[in-house]
Amino acid sequence: MSSEIKIFRTNAYFVKNKKKITFSFECRAHKIEDALERVYNEIGSRHRVKRSEIFVQKTGGIEEITQEQASITLFDDVDQPDFRIKIE
């Protein structure tokens, strides 16, 4: 079993007030299932959307990306042994 943390990008959309809202969400997780669970938790919590209302795209919906491809700069030091997120 590998405990390596990977970076995932999820491309999905949800429908609210008859409008289709697309989004891209990046997170760190061990497995794809954990990344999808994080998307459901975060988007559902922020936008009050049910899990059944979040639709992940079939092609390119969830993909593993490298640190260079990530748009979030907090992932830059993820391979360092003393990795901590600095909140300023």
Buried (B, 14 or more C-beta within 10 A) or exposed (E): EEEEEBBBBBBBBBEEEEEEEEEEBBBBBEEBEBBBBBBBEEBBEEEEBEEEBBEBEEEEBBBEBEEEEBEEEEBEBBEEEEEEEEEE
